[in-house]
């Protein structure tokens, strides 16, 4: 694997080459690999040694090939299967999902992986139980972040939503109804926190200005200057993110 301008070139067992855009980020805490219709990108903390980045890509080489093949062929992500380990996005990072047997259903986050514990034998109720655990976990991830941002932005706006609801949305990322209730797409738990924060800020600003007028966007920019970057990220990755959520929690 060689360094090529702003890209890393990863050689596959089939003799092909995958170009991966490399990008350091001052706020990154760990290496992160993302795949979109536009290609692959590895993000890493500033000062990370190139050898660490190379090793990280090699470790995830098979997953990277599979994801790129899925996007090029337009195929759906593989179905969730009890006992079969897989990978999934979580808060913008690639996370391994594994299974183990236990007396009680539960889900745990252990460093860079999630562990689903389910009792044996695996029957018809196993997959629904696993999906319910995953859904509860993803909801908790979003609510933890949203509660912090409400405390930050609502006093400045002088407005607050009457409720925050979470559910899968087909096309939107968020909405605000006439009763000032905010609905957020559960798929945002899979996105980087900054993308979720943009959607939250967007809907909170609608509490003040219901339209998408220049005044509205000026208010969004005042609260979140980098909102365009997050909006563009969601536009580029949205379809894949919603497909991942569907395979994880929906029948």
VENPEMO-V282001 format. One line per field, one symbol per residue. ss: DSSP state (a for helix, b for strand, c for the rest). phi: phi as a letter, one per 40 degrees, with the letter a starting at -180 (. if undefined). burial: b if it has 24 or more other C-alpha atoms within 12 Angstrom, else e. A space follows every 10 residues. Layout:
ss = ???
phi = ???
burial = ???
This chain:
ss = cbbbccbbbb bcccccbbbb bbbbbccccc cbbbbbccbb bbbbbcccca aaaaaaaaac aaaaaaaaaa aaaccccccc cccccbbbbb ccbbbbbbbb bccccbbbbb ccbbbbbbcc cccaaaaaaa aaaaaaaaaa aaaaaaaaaa aaaaaaaccc ccbbbbbccc cccbbbcccc bbbbbaaaaa ccaaaaaaaa aaaaaacccc cccaaaaaaa aaacccaaaa aaaaaaaaaa aaaaaaaaac c
phi = .bcbfcbbbb ccdcgcbbcb cbacacbcba cabbbbdchb abbacdgccd cccccccccb dcccdccccc cccgcccccc bdgccabaca fgbcbcbbba cacbcabbbb fbabbcbbcc ccbccccdcc cccccccccc cccccccccc cccccccgaa ccabbbacbc bcbaabcccg ccbbcccccc cddccccccc cdccccccbc cbcdcccccd cccadccccc ccccccbdcc ccccccccbb c
burial = beeeeebbbb eeeeeeebbb bbbbeeeeeb bbbbbbeebb bbbbeeeeeb eebbebbbeb bebbbbbbee eeeeeebeeb bbeeebbbbb bbbbbbbbbb eeeebbbeee eeebbbbbee eeeeebbebb bebbbebbbe bbbebbeebb eebbeebeeb beebbbbbee eebbbbeeee ebbbbbbbbb bbbbbbbbbb bbbbbbbbee eeeeeebebb eebbeebeeb bebbeebbbb bbbbbbbbbb e
